[in-house]
Amino acid sequence: MQTFTMRSILSGIETTKTLDVTKQQYNDWKHNGVLIQKAMPQLSADDREWLMTGMHAVEWDNIFGGKNESV
């Protein structure tokens, strides 16, 4: 379990979450070029999006008009 604080790239709102991610998984994604869905398959698409952009699902839906299924 790791705790992350992210700031939304669009709203600037800062939130903190504790996610079921190991340091190795984080490093594989952030520093070693592994796709986030490969490095952290146990996370939901919403949690992966939040980790990449700081955006919550509601913020994504409000801006883009639908559920983010791409990650």
PDB file of N, CA, C, O and CB in Angstrom:
ATOM      1  N   MET A   1       0.849  -1.175   0.000  1.00  0.00           N
ATOM      2  CA  MET A   1       0.000   0.000   0.000  1.00  0.00           C
ATOM      3  C   MET A   1       0.899   1.244   0.000  1.00  0.00           C
ATOM      4  O   MET A   1       1.869   1.347   0.751  1.00  0.00           O
ATOM      5  CB  MET A   1      -0.968  -0.005   1.231  1.00  0.00           C
ATOM      6  N   GLN A   2       0.535   2.161  -0.861  1.00  0.00           N
ATOM      7  CA  GLN A   2       1.269   3.421  -0.970  1.00  0.00           C
ATOM      8  C   GLN A   2       0.253   4.567  -0.910  1.00  0.00           C
ATOM      9  O   GLN A   2      -0.869   4.442  -1.400  1.00  0.00           O
ATOM     10  CB  GLN A   2       2.118   3.477  -2.298  1.00  0.00           C
ATOM     11  N   THR A   3       0.662   5.671  -0.309  1.00  0.00           N
ATOM     12  CA  THR A   3      -0.182   6.852  -0.243  1.00  0.00           C
ATOM     13  C   THR A   3       0.350   7.886  -1.219  1.00  0.00           C
ATOM     14  O   THR A   3       1.543   8.187  -1.242  1.00  0.00           O
ATOM     15  CB  THR A   3      -0.236   7.423   1.197  1.00  0.00           C
ATOM     16  N   PHE A   4      -0.559   8.429  -2.030  1.00  0.00           N
ATOM     17  CA  PHE A   4      -0.214   9.407  -3.055  1.00  0.00           C
ATOM     18  C   PHE A   4      -1.058  10.655  -2.865  1.00  0.00           C
ATOM     19  O   PHE A   4      -2.226  10.570  -2.482  1.00  0.00           O
ATOM     20  CB  PHE A   4      -0.415   8.822  -4.473  1.00  0.00           C
ATOM     21  N   THR A   5      -0.474  11.798  -3.128  1.00  0.00           N
ATOM     22  CA  THR A   5      -1.207  13.052  -3.186  1.00  0.00           C
ATOM     23  C   THR A   5      -1.048  13.588  -4.592  1.00  0.00           C
ATOM     24  O   THR A   5       0.063  13.785  -5.084  1.00  0.00           O
ATOM     25  CB  THR A   5      -0.700  14.081  -2.114  1.00  0.00           C
ATOM     26  N   MET A   6      -2.192  13.819  -5.231  1.00  0.00           N
ATOM     27  CA  MET A   6      -2.187  14.272  -6.616  1.00  0.00           C
ATOM     28  C   MET A   6      -2.994  15.560  -6.733  1.00  0.00           C
ATOM     29  O   MET A   6      -3.941  15.787  -5.980  1.00  0.00           O
ATOM     30  CB  MET A   6      -2.757  13.182  -7.555  1.00  0.00           C
ATOM     31  N   ARG A   7      -2.604  16.391  -7.684  1.00  0.00           N
ATOM     32  CA  ARG A   7      -3.333  17.614  -8.001  1.00  0.00           C
ATOM     33  C   ARG A   7      -3.918  17.434  -9.402  1.00  0.00           C
ATOM     34  O   ARG A   7      -3.204  17.107 -10.351  1.00  0.00           O
ATOM     35  CB  ARG A   7      -2.398  18.892  -7.918  1.00  0.00           C
ATOM     36  N   SER A   8      -5.226  17.654  -9.513  1.00  0.00           N
ATOM     37  CA  SER A   8      -5.895  17.523 -10.804  1.00  0.00           C
ATOM     38  C   SER A   8      -5.258  18.460 -11.812  1.00  0.00           C
ATOM     39  O   SER A   8      -5.024  19.634 -11.525  1.00  0.00           O
ATOM     40  CB  SER A   8      -7.400  17.815 -10.674  1.00  0.00           C
ATOM     41  N   ILE A   9      -4.981  17.933 -12.993  1.00  0.00           N
ATOM     42  CA  ILE A   9      -4.359  18.749 -14.037  1.00  0.00           C
ATOM     43  C   ILE A   9      -5.316  19.799 -14.585  1.00  0.00           C
ATOM     44  O   ILE A   9      -4.884  20.754 -15.229  1.00  0.00           O
ATOM     45  CB  ILE A   9      -3.866  17.865 -15.170  1.00  0.00           C
ATOM     46  N   LEU A  10      -6.610  19.631 -14.337  1.00  0.00           N
ATOM     47  CA  LEU A  10      -7.576  20.598 -14.841  1.00  0.00           C
ATOM     48  C   LEU A  10      -8.124  21.527 -13.764  1.00  0.00           C
ATOM     49  O   LEU A  10      -8.141  22.744 -13.952  1.00  0.00           O
ATOM     50  CB  LEU A  10      -8.709  19.877 -15.495  1.00  0.00           C
ATOM     51  N   SER A  11      -8.572  20.972 -12.636  1.00  0.00           N
ATOM     52  CA  SER A  11      -9.196  21.806 -11.604  1.00  0.00           C
ATOM     53  C   SER A  11      -8.200  22.336 -10.593  1.00  0.00           C
ATOM     54  O   SER A  11      -8.467  23.339  -9.931  1.00  0.00           O
ATOM     55  CB  SER A  11     -10.262  21.025 -10.888  1.00  0.00           C
ATOM     56  N   GLY A  12      -7.046  21.676 -10.459  1.00  0.00           N
ATOM     57  CA  GLY A  12      -6.061  22.070  -9.464  1.00  0.00           C
ATOM     58  C   GLY A  12      -6.369  21.567  -8.064  1.00  0.00           C
ATOM     59  O   GLY A  12      -5.615  21.845  -7.133  1.00  0.00           O
ATOM     60  N   ILE A  13      -7.468  20.829  -7.895  1.00  0.00           N
ATOM     61  CA  ILE A  13      -7.840  20.293  -6.588  1.00  0.00           C
ATOM     62  C   ILE A  13      -6.872  19.171  -6.225  1.00  0.00           C
ATOM     63  O   ILE A  13      -6.583  18.294  -7.040  1.00  0.00           O
ATOM     64  CB  ILE A  13      -9.317  19.779  -6.587  1.00  0.00           C
ATOM     65  N   GLU A  14      -6.381  19.213  -4.998  1.00  0.00           N
ATOM     66  CA  GLU A  14      -5.425  18.223  -4.512  1.00  0.00           C
ATOM     67  C   GLU A  14      -6.146  17.203  -3.637  1.00  0.00           C
ATOM     68  O   GLU A  14      -6.909  17.573  -2.744  1.00  0.00           O
ATOM     69  CB  GLU A  14      -4.278  18.905  -3.724  1.00  0.00           C
ATOM     70  N   THR A  15      -5.902  15.915  -3.895  1.00  0.00           N
ATOM     71  CA  THR A  15      -6.485  14.840  -3.103  1.00  0.00           C
ATOM     72  C   THR A  15      -5.424  13.798  -2.779  1.00  0.00           C
ATOM     73  O   THR A  15      -4.407  13.679  -3.463  1.00  0.00           O
ATOM     74  CB  THR A  15      -7.668  14.193  -3.847  1.00  0.00           C
ATOM     75  N   THR A  16      -5.690  13.054  -1.723  1.00  0.00           N
ATOM     76  CA  THR A  16      -4.776  12.003  -1.277  1.00  0.00           C
ATOM     77  C   THR A  16      -5.542  10.684  -1.236  1.00  0.00           C
ATOM     78  O   THR A  16      -6.682  10.631  -0.775  1.00  0.00           O
ATOM     79  CB  THR A  16      -4.162  12.340   0.126  1.00  0.00           C
ATOM     80  N   LYS A  17      -4.910   9.633  -1.717  1.00  0.00           N
ATOM     81  CA  LYS A  17      -5.480   8.288  -1.685  1.00  0.00           C
ATOM     82  C   LYS A  17      -4.390   7.305  -1.292  1.00  0.00           C
ATOM     83  O   LYS A  17      -3.210   7.509  -1.577  1.00  0.00           O
ATOM     84  CB  LYS A  17      -6.103   7.904  -3.062  1.00  0.00           C
ATOM     85  N   THR A  18      -4.808   6.239  -0.632  1.00  0.00           N
ATOM     86  CA  THR A  18      -3.928   5.103  -0.382  1.00  0.00           C
ATOM     87  C   THR A  18      -4.370   3.999  -1.331  1.00  0.00           C
ATOM     88  O   THR A  18      -5.524   3.571  -1.316  1.00  0.00           O
ATOM     89  CB  THR A  18      -3.978   4.633   1.132  1.00  0.00           C
ATOM     90  N   LEU A  19      -3.432   3.547  -2.154  1.00  0.00           N
ATOM     91  CA  LEU A  19      -3.733   2.553  -3.178  1.00  0.00           C
ATOM     92  C   LEU A  19      -2.907   1.291  -2.955  1.00  0.00           C
ATOM     93  O   LEU A  19      -1.817   1.337  -2.385  1.00  0.00           O
ATOM     94  CB  LEU A  19      -3.467   3.124  -4.580  1.00  0.00           C
ATOM     95  N   ASP A  20      -3.439   0.179  -3.408  1.00  0.00           N
ATOM     96  CA  ASP A  20      -2.761  -1.115  -3.316  1.00  0.00           C
ATOM     97  C   ASP A  20      -1.727  -1.216  -4.432  1.00  0.00           C
ATOM     98  O   ASP A  20      -1.931  -1.895  -5.438  1.00  0.00           O
ATOM     99  CB  ASP A  20      -3.782  -2.293  -3.400  1.00  0.00           C
ATOM    100  N   VAL A  21      -0.611  -0.517  -4.222  1.00  0.00           N
ATOM    101  CA  VAL A  21       0.472  -0.446  -5.203  1.00  0.00           C
ATOM    102  C   VAL A  21       1.794  -0.631  -4.467  1.00  0.00           C
ATOM    103  O   VAL A  21       2.008  -0.038  -3.410  1.00  0.00           O
ATOM    104  CB  VAL A  21       0.449   0.915  -5.987  1.00  0.00           C
ATOM    105  N   THR A  22       2.673  -1.450  -5.023  1.00  0.00           N
ATOM    106  CA  THR A  22       3.994  -1.600  -4.433  1.00  0.00           C
ATOM    107  C   THR A  22       4.931  -0.537  -5.003  1.00  0.00           C
ATOM    108  O   THR A  22       4.653   0.067  -6.039  1.00  0.00           O
ATOM    109  CB  THR A  22       4.554  -3.020  -4.691  1.00  0.00           C
ATOM    110  N   LYS A  23       6.028  -0.325  -4.315  1.00  0.00           N
ATOM    111  CA  LYS A  23       7.033   0.616  -4.833  1.00  0.00           C
ATOM    112  C   LYS A  23       7.561   0.149  -6.184  1.00  0.00           C
ATOM    113  O   LYS A  23       7.808   0.966  -7.071  1.00  0.00           O
ATOM    114  CB  LYS A  23       8.201   0.771  -3.834  1.00  0.00           C
ATOM    115  N   GLN A  24       7.733  -1.151  -6.343  1.00  0.00           N
ATOM    116  CA  GLN A  24       8.221  -1.689  -7.614  1.00  0.00           C
ATOM    117  C   GLN A  24       7.236  -1.417  -8.743  1.00  0.00           C
ATOM    118  O   GLN A  24       7.643  -1.024  -9.836  1.00  0.00           O
ATOM    119  CB  GLN A  24       8.476  -3.192  -7.493  1.00  0.00           C
ATOM    120  N   GLN A  25       5.949  -1.622  -8.491  1.00  0.00           N
ATOM    121  CA  GLN A  25       4.943  -1.337  -9.518  1.00  0.00           C
ATOM    122  C   GLN A  25       4.973   0.137  -9.905  1.00  0.00           C
ATOM    123  O   GLN A  25       4.915   0.471 -11.088  1.00  0.00           O
ATOM    124  CB  GLN A  25       3.538  -1.727  -9.022  1.00  0.00           C
ATOM    125  N   TYR A  26       5.064   1.014  -8.915  1.00  0.00           N
ATOM    126  CA  TYR A  26       5.107   2.451  -9.193  1.00  0.00           C
ATOM    127  C   TYR A  26       6.344   2.792 -10.023  1.00  0.00           C
ATOM    128  O   TYR A  26       6.252   3.520 -11.011  1.00  0.00           O
ATOM    129  CB  TYR A  26       5.101   3.263  -7.875  1.00  0.00           C
ATOM    130  N   ASN A  27       7.499   2.266  -9.620  1.00  0.00           N
ATOM    131  CA  ASN A  27       8.735   2.538 -10.355  1.00  0.00           C
ATOM    132  C   ASN A  27       8.699   1.971 -11.764  1.00  0.00           C
ATOM    133  O   ASN A  27       9.190   2.602 -12.700  1.00  0.00           O
ATOM    134  CB  ASN A  27       9.922   1.968  -9.609  1.00  0.00           C
ATOM    135  N   ASP A  28       8.120   0.785 -11.925  1.00  0.00           N
ATOM    136  CA  ASP A  28       7.996   0.208 -13.268  1.00  0.00           C
ATOM    137  C   ASP A  28       7.226   1.157 -14.178  1.00  0.00           C
ATOM    138  O   ASP A  28       7.622   1.388 -15.320  1.00  0.00           O
ATOM    139  CB  ASP A  28       7.293  -1.170 -13.212  1.00  0.00           C
ATOM    140  N   TRP A  29       6.127   1.705 -13.670  1.00  0.00           N
ATOM    141  CA  TRP A  29       5.309   2.623 -14.468  1.00  0.00           C
ATOM    142  C   TRP A  29       5.981   3.975 -14.641  1.00  0.00           C
ATOM    143  O   TRP A  29       6.165   4.443 -15.764  1.00  0.00           O
ATOM    144  CB  TRP A  29       3.943   2.808 -13.824  1.00  0.00           C
ATOM    145  N   LYS A  30       6.346   4.599 -13.538  1.00  0.00           N
ATOM    146  CA  LYS A  30       6.809   5.988 -13.565  1.00  0.00           C
ATOM    147  C   LYS A  30       8.198   6.142 -14.172  1.00  0.00           C
ATOM    148  O   LYS A  30       8.469   7.131 -14.853  1.00  0.00           O
ATOM    149  CB  LYS A  30       6.809   6.553 -12.170  1.00  0.00           C
ATOM    150  N   HIS A  31       9.074   5.180 -13.934  1.00  0.00           N
ATOM    151  CA  HIS A  31      10.475   5.355 -14.329  1.00  0.00           C
ATOM    152  C   HIS A  31      10.980   4.357 -15.375  1.00  0.00           C
ATOM    153  O   HIS A  31      11.992   4.605 -16.031  1.00  0.00           O
ATOM    154  CB  HIS A  31      11.333   5.256 -13.122  1.00  0.00           C
ATOM    155  N   ASN A  32      10.276   3.226 -15.530  1.00  0.00           N
ATOM    156  CA  ASN A  32      10.788   2.185 -16.422  1.00  0.00           C
ATOM    157  C   ASN A  32       9.949   1.982 -17.677  1.00  0.00           C
ATOM    158  O   ASN A  32      10.206   1.054 -18.444  1.00  0.00           O
ATOM    159  CB  ASN A  32      10.876   0.893 -15.680  1.00  0.00           C
ATOM    160  N   GLY A  33       8.950   2.835 -17.899  1.00  0.00           N
ATOM    161  CA  GLY A  33       8.208   2.807 -19.154  1.00  0.00           C
ATOM    162  C   GLY A  33       7.144   1.735 -19.296  1.00  0.00           C
ATOM    163  O   GLY A  33       6.624   1.521 -20.391  1.00  0.00           O
ATOM    164  N   VAL A  34       6.813   1.054 -18.194  1.00  0.00           N
ATOM    165  CA  VAL A  34       5.758   0.041 -18.260  1.00  0.00           C
ATOM    166  C   VAL A  34       4.408   0.753 -18.267  1.00  0.00           C
ATOM    167  O   VAL A  34       4.193   1.680 -17.486  1.00  0.00           O
ATOM    168  CB  VAL A  34       5.858  -0.968 -17.058  1.00  0.00           C
ATOM    169  N   LEU A  35       3.504   0.330 -19.139  1.00  0.00           N
ATOM    170  CA  LEU A  35       2.165   0.911 -19.158  1.00  0.00           C
ATOM    171  C   LEU A  35       1.506   0.731 -17.798  1.00  0.00           C
ATOM    172  O   LEU A  35       1.656  -0.312 -17.161  1.00  0.00           O
ATOM    173  CB  LEU A  35       1.303   0.271 -20.269  1.00  0.00           C
ATOM    174  N   ILE A  36       0.777   1.746 -17.359  1.00  0.00           N
ATOM    175  CA  ILE A  36       0.190   1.701 -16.014  1.00  0.00           C
ATOM    176  C   ILE A  36      -0.751   0.513 -15.843  1.00  0.00           C
ATOM    177  O   ILE A  36      -0.795  -0.084 -14.767  1.00  0.00           O
ATOM    178  CB  ILE A  36      -0.560   2.995 -15.725  1.00  0.00           C
ATOM    179  N   GLN A  37      -1.506   0.160 -16.888  1.00  0.00           N
ATOM    180  CA  GLN A  37      -2.423  -0.963 -16.760  1.00  0.00           C
ATOM    181  C   GLN A  37      -1.695  -2.297 -16.670  1.00  0.00           C
ATOM    182  O   GLN A  37      -2.244  -3.266 -16.146  1.00  0.00           O
ATOM    183  CB  GLN A  37      -3.379  -0.982 -17.926  1.00  0.00           C
ATOM    184  N   LYS A  38      -0.466  -2.359 -17.176  1.00  0.00           N
ATOM    185  CA  LYS A  38       0.363  -3.563 -17.033  1.00  0.00           C
ATOM    186  C   LYS A  38       1.067  -3.587 -15.677  1.00  0.00           C
ATOM    187  O   LYS A  38       1.187  -4.636 -15.044  1.00  0.00           O
ATOM    188  CB  LYS A  38       1.403  -3.637 -18.167  1.00  0.00           C
ATOM    189  N   ALA A  39       1.526  -2.419 -15.245  1.00  0.00           N
ATOM    190  CA  ALA A  39       2.256  -2.332 -13.978  1.00  0.00           C
ATOM    191  C   ALA A  39       1.339  -2.498 -12.772  1.00  0.00           C
ATOM    192  O   ALA A  39       1.750  -3.036 -11.744  1.00  0.00           O
ATOM    193  CB  ALA A  39       2.982  -1.003 -13.885  1.00  0.00           C
ATOM    194  N   MET A  40       0.081  -2.030 -12.901  1.00  0.00           N
ATOM    195  CA  MET A  40      -0.848  -2.026 -11.758  1.00  0.00           C
ATOM    196  C   MET A  40      -2.216  -2.571 -12.165  1.00  0.00           C
ATOM    197  O   MET A  40      -3.214  -1.855 -12.076  1.00  0.00           O
ATOM    198  CB  MET A  40      -0.997  -0.599 -11.188  1.00  0.00           C
ATOM    199  N   PRO A  41      -2.276  -3.822 -12.609  1.00  0.00           N
ATOM    200  CA  PRO A  41      -3.547  -4.363 -13.101  1.00  0.00           C
ATOM    201  C   PRO A  41      -4.621  -4.477 -12.028  1.00  0.00           C
ATOM    202  O   PRO A  41      -5.804  -4.575 -12.353  1.00  0.00           O
ATOM    203  CB  PRO A  41      -3.317  -5.712 -13.707  1.00  0.00           C
ATOM    204  N   GLN A  42      -4.235  -4.465 -10.764  1.00  0.00           N
ATOM    205  CA  GLN A  42      -5.192  -4.594  -9.675  1.00  0.00           C
ATOM    206  C   GLN A  42      -5.981  -3.312  -9.421  1.00  0.00           C
ATOM    207  O   GLN A  42      -7.003  -3.341  -8.736  1.00  0.00           O
ATOM    208  CB  GLN A  42      -4.477  -5.003  -8.419  1.00  0.00           C
ATOM    209  N   LEU A  43      -5.516  -2.182  -9.969  1.00  0.00           N
ATOM    210  CA  LEU A  43      -6.223  -0.924  -9.772  1.00  0.00           C
ATOM    211  C   LEU A  43      -7.354  -0.783 -10.786  1.00  0.00           C
ATOM    212  O   LEU A  43      -7.278  -1.292 -11.904  1.00  0.00           O
ATOM    213  CB  LEU A  43      -5.254   0.261  -9.882  1.00  0.00           C
ATOM    214  N   SER A  44      -8.394  -0.083 -10.370  1.00  0.00           N
ATOM    215  CA  SER A  44      -9.486   0.217 -11.300  1.00  0.00           C
ATOM    216  C   SER A  44      -9.006   1.255 -12.311  1.00  0.00           C
ATOM    217  O   SER A  44      -8.014   1.946 -12.079  1.00  0.00           O
ATOM    218  CB  SER A  44     -10.751   0.730 -10.538  1.00  0.00           C
ATOM    219  N   ALA A  45      -9.710   1.358 -13.420  1.00  0.00           N
ATOM    220  CA  ALA A  45      -9.381   2.381 -14.421  1.00  0.00           C
ATOM    221  C   ALA A  45      -9.469   3.768 -13.800  1.00  0.00           C
ATOM    222  O   ALA A  45      -8.664   4.643 -14.119  1.00  0.00           O
ATOM    223  CB  ALA A  45     -10.326   2.279 -15.644  1.00  0.00           C
ATOM    224  N   ASP A  46     -10.443   3.976 -12.915  1.00  0.00           N
ATOM    225  CA  ASP A  46     -10.586   5.275 -12.257  1.00  0.00           C
ATOM    226  C   ASP A  46      -9.371   5.594 -11.392  1.00  0.00           C
ATOM    227  O   ASP A  46      -8.883   6.724 -11.408  1.00  0.00           O
ATOM    228  CB  ASP A  46     -11.855   5.302 -11.404  1.00  0.00           C
ATOM    229  N   ASP A  47      -8.874   4.607 -10.635  1.00  0.00           N
ATOM    230  CA  ASP A  47      -7.693   4.848  -9.801  1.00  0.00           C
ATOM    231  C   ASP A  47      -6.446   5.081 -10.644  1.00  0.00           C
ATOM    232  O   ASP A  47      -5.603   5.904 -10.288  1.00  0.00           O
ATOM    233  CB  ASP A  47      -7.464   3.672  -8.857  1.00  0.00           C
ATOM    234  N   ARG A  48      -6.320   4.363 -11.762  1.00  0.00           N
ATOM    235  CA  ARG A  48      -5.167   4.596 -12.631  1.00  0.00           C
ATOM    236  C   ARG A  48      -5.224   5.995 -13.245  1.00  0.00           C
ATOM    237  O   ARG A  48      -4.205   6.680 -13.325  1.00  0.00           O
ATOM    238  CB  ARG A  48      -5.107   3.530 -13.742  1.00  0.00           C
ATOM    239  N   GLU A  49      -6.398   6.414 -13.671  1.00  0.00           N
ATOM    240  CA  GLU A  49      -6.556   7.773 -14.219  1.00  0.00           C
ATOM    241  C   GLU A  49      -6.213   8.816 -13.171  1.00  0.00           C
ATOM    242  O   GLU A  49      -5.531   9.798 -13.462  1.00  0.00           O
ATOM    243  CB  GLU A  49      -7.994   7.992 -14.728  1.00  0.00           C
ATOM    244  N   TRP A  50      -6.688   8.602 -11.949  1.00  0.00           N
ATOM    245  CA  TRP A  50      -6.395   9.540 -10.867  1.00  0.00           C
ATOM    246  C   TRP A  50      -4.881   9.624 -10.633  1.00  0.00           C
ATOM    247  O   TRP A  50      -4.341  10.715 -10.450  1.00  0.00           O
ATOM    248  CB  TRP A  50      -7.121   9.112  -9.566  1.00  0.00           C
ATOM    249  N   LEU A  51      -4.206   8.487 -10.640  1.00  0.00           N
ATOM    250  CA  LEU A  51      -2.762   8.473 -10.416  1.00  0.00           C
ATOM    251  C   LEU A  51      -2.010   9.187 -11.539  1.00  0.00           C
ATOM    252  O   LEU A  51      -0.988   9.825 -11.284  1.00  0.00           O
ATOM    253  CB  LEU A  51      -2.265   7.036 -10.288  1.00  0.00           C
ATOM    254  N   MET A  52      -2.493   9.089 -12.761  1.00  0.00           N
ATOM    255  CA  MET A  52      -1.836   9.742 -13.895  1.00  0.00           C
ATOM    256  C   MET A  52      -2.135  11.236 -13.969  1.00  0.00           C
ATOM    257  O   MET A  52      -1.262  12.027 -14.326  1.00  0.00           O
ATOM    258  CB  MET A  52      -2.259   9.078 -15.186  1.00  0.00           C
ATOM    259  N   THR A  53      -3.367  11.627 -13.634  1.00  0.00           N
ATOM    260  CA  THR A  53      -3.794  13.014 -13.890  1.00  0.00           C
ATOM    261  C   THR A  53      -4.316  13.767 -12.668  1.00  0.00           C
ATOM    262  O   THR A  53      -4.469  14.988 -12.708  1.00  0.00           O
ATOM    263  CB  THR A  53      -4.855  13.014 -14.930  1.00  0.00           C
ATOM    264  N   GLY A  54      -4.587  13.045 -11.586  1.00  0.00           N
ATOM    265  CA  GLY A  54      -5.187  13.679 -10.410  1.00  0.00           C
ATOM    266  C   GLY A  54      -6.680  13.898 -10.541  1.00  0.00           C
ATOM    267  O   GLY A  54      -7.313  14.452  -9.642  1.00  0.00           O
ATOM    268  N   MET A  55      -7.248  13.463 -11.666  1.00  0.00           N
ATOM    269  CA  MET A  55      -8.677  13.670 -11.919  1.00  0.00           C
ATOM    270  C   MET A  55      -9.502  12.500 -11.395  1.00  0.00           C
ATOM    271  O   MET A  55      -9.189  11.338 -11.652  1.00  0.00           O
ATOM    272  CB  MET A  55      -8.932  13.862 -13.418  1.00  0.00           C
ATOM    273  N   HIS A  56     -10.569  12.829 -10.650  1.00  0.00           N
ATOM    274  CA  HIS A  56     -11.527  11.821 -10.193  1.00  0.00           C
ATOM    275  C   HIS A  56     -12.503  11.510 -11.315  1.00  0.00           C
ATOM    276  O   HIS A  56     -12.626  12.285 -12.264  1.00  0.00           O
ATOM    277  CB  HIS A  56     -12.286  12.302  -8.927  1.00  0.00           C
ATOM    278  N   ALA A  57     -13.192  10.391 -11.217  1.00  0.00           N
ATOM    279  CA  ALA A  57     -14.134   9.961 -12.253  1.00  0.00           C
ATOM    280  C   ALA A  57     -15.225  11.001 -12.508  1.00  0.00           C
ATOM    281  O   ALA A  57     -15.608  11.224 -13.656  1.00  0.00           O
ATOM    282  CB  ALA A  57     -14.772   8.635 -11.859  1.00  0.00           C
ATOM    283  N   VAL A  58     -15.721  11.632 -11.462  1.00  0.00           N
ATOM    284  CA  VAL A  58     -16.776  12.643 -11.630  1.00  0.00           C
ATOM    285  C   VAL A  58     -16.246  13.833 -12.422  1.00  0.00           C
ATOM    286  O   VAL A  58     -16.936  14.354 -13.298  1.00  0.00           O
ATOM    287  CB  VAL A  58     -17.312  13.112 -10.254  1.00  0.00           C
ATOM    288  N   GLU A  59     -15.026  14.263 -12.115  1.00  0.00           N
ATOM    289  CA  GLU A  59     -14.423  15.371 -12.852  1.00  0.00           C
ATOM    290  C   GLU A  59     -14.244  14.993 -14.327  1.00  0.00           C
ATOM    291  O   GLU A  59     -14.533  15.795 -15.215  1.00  0.00           O
ATOM    292  CB  GLU A  59     -13.063  15.763 -12.224  1.00  0.00           C
ATOM    293  N   TRP A  60     -13.769  13.776 -14.583  1.00  0.00           N
ATOM    294  CA  TRP A  60     -13.604  13.289 -15.952  1.00  0.00           C
ATOM    295  C   TRP A  60     -14.950  13.333 -16.683  1.00  0.00           C
ATOM    296  O   TRP A  60     -15.046  13.848 -17.796  1.00  0.00           O
ATOM    297  CB  TRP A  60     -13.024  11.844 -15.956  1.00  0.00           C
ATOM    298  N   ASP A  61     -15.995  12.781 -16.035  1.00  0.00           N
ATOM    299  CA  ASP A  61     -17.318  12.743 -16.661  1.00  0.00           C
ATOM    300  C   ASP A  61     -17.852  14.145 -16.932  1.00  0.00           C
ATOM    301  O   ASP A  61     -18.446  14.386 -17.982  1.00  0.00           O
ATOM    302  CB  ASP A  61     -18.298  11.978 -15.777  1.00  0.00           C
ATOM    303  N   ASN A  62     -17.650  15.061 -16.009  1.00  0.00           N
ATOM    304  CA  ASN A  62     -18.135  16.430 -16.180  1.00  0.00           C
ATOM    305  C   ASN A  62     -17.441  17.134 -17.344  1.00  0.00           C
ATOM    306  O   ASN A  62     -18.065  17.917 -18.061  1.00  0.00           O
ATOM    307  CB  ASN A  62     -17.928  17.225 -14.895  1.00  0.00           C
ATOM    308  N   ILE A  63     -16.180  16.862 -17.527  1.00  0.00           N
ATOM    309  CA  ILE A  63     -15.421  17.544 -18.575  1.00  0.00           C
ATOM    310  C   ILE A  63     -15.592  16.864 -19.928  1.00  0.00           C
ATOM    311  O   ILE A  63     -15.788  17.535 -20.941  1.00  0.00           O
ATOM    312  CB  ILE A  63     -13.945  17.597 -18.206  1.00  0.00           C
ATOM    313  N   PHE A  64     -15.517  15.539 -19.949  1.00  0.00           N
ATOM    314  CA  PHE A  64     -15.495  14.819 -21.219  1.00  0.00           C
ATOM    315  C   PHE A  64     -16.823  14.139 -21.558  1.00  0.00           C
ATOM    316  O   PHE A  64     -16.966  13.543 -22.626  1.00  0.00           O
ATOM    317  CB  PHE A  64     -14.404  13.792 -21.192  1.00  0.00           C
ATOM    318  N   GLY A  65     -17.785  14.230 -20.649  1.00  0.00           N
ATOM    319  CA  GLY A  65     -19.128  13.745 -20.956  1.00  0.00           C
ATOM    320  C   GLY A  65     -19.318  12.261 -20.982  1.00  0.00           C
ATOM    321  O   GLY A  65     -20.224  11.774 -21.659  1.00  0.00           O
ATOM    322  N   GLY A  66     -18.501  11.518 -20.271  1.00  0.00           N
ATOM    323  CA  GLY A  66     -18.710  10.075 -20.245  1.00  0.00           C
ATOM    324  C   GLY A  66     -17.641   9.368 -19.471  1.00  0.00           C
ATOM    325  O   GLY A  66     -16.619   9.958 -19.120  1.00  0.00           O
ATOM    326  N   LYS A  67     -17.866   8.128 -19.208  1.00  0.00           N
ATOM    327  CA  LYS A  67     -16.956   7.300 -18.432  1.00  0.00           C
ATOM    328  C   LYS A  67     -15.655   7.085 -19.184  1.00  0.00           C
ATOM    329  O   LYS A  67     -15.659   6.790 -20.379  1.00  0.00           O
ATOM    330  CB  LYS A  67     -17.601   5.959 -18.098  1.00  0.00           C
ATOM    331  N   ASN A  68     -14.536   7.235 -18.473  1.00  0.00           N
ATOM    332  CA  ASN A  68     -13.222   7.003 -19.060  1.00  0.00           C
ATOM    333  C   ASN A  68     -12.938   5.511 -19.081  1.00  0.00           C
ATOM    334  O   ASN A  68     -12.760   4.912 -18.021  1.00  0.00           O
ATOM    335  CB  ASN A  68     -12.122   7.759 -18.279  1.00  0.00           C
ATOM    336  N   GLU A  69     -12.892   4.906 -20.231  1.00  0.00           N
ATOM    337  CA  GLU A  69     -12.616   3.480 -20.382  1.00  0.00           C
ATOM    338  C   GLU A  69     -11.263   3.222 -21.023  1.00  0.00           C
ATOM    339  O   GLU A  69     -10.943   2.079 -21.346  1.00  0.00           O
ATOM    340  CB  GLU A  69     -13.700   2.824 -21.204  1.00  0.00           C
ATOM    341  N   SER A  70     -10.461   4.270 -21.214  1.00  0.00           N
ATOM    342  CA  SER A  70      -9.241   4.117 -22.014  1.00  0.00           C
ATOM    343  C   SER A  70      -8.044   3.607 -21.249  1.00  0.00           C
ATOM    344  O   SER A  70      -7.066   3.199 -21.875  1.00  0.00           O
ATOM    345  CB  SER A  70      -8.889   5.408 -22.626  1.00  0.00           C
ATOM    346  N   VAL A  71      -8.066   3.606 -19.928  1.00  0.00           N
ATOM    347  CA  VAL A  71      -6.874   3.164 -19.185  1.00  0.00           C
ATOM    348  C   VAL A  71      -7.150   1.912 -18.425  1.00  0.00           C
ATOM    349  O   VAL A  71      -6.265   1.396 -17.744  1.00  0.00           O
ATOM    350  CB  VAL A  71      -6.395   4.236 -18.233  1.00  0.00           C
TER     351      VAL A  71
END
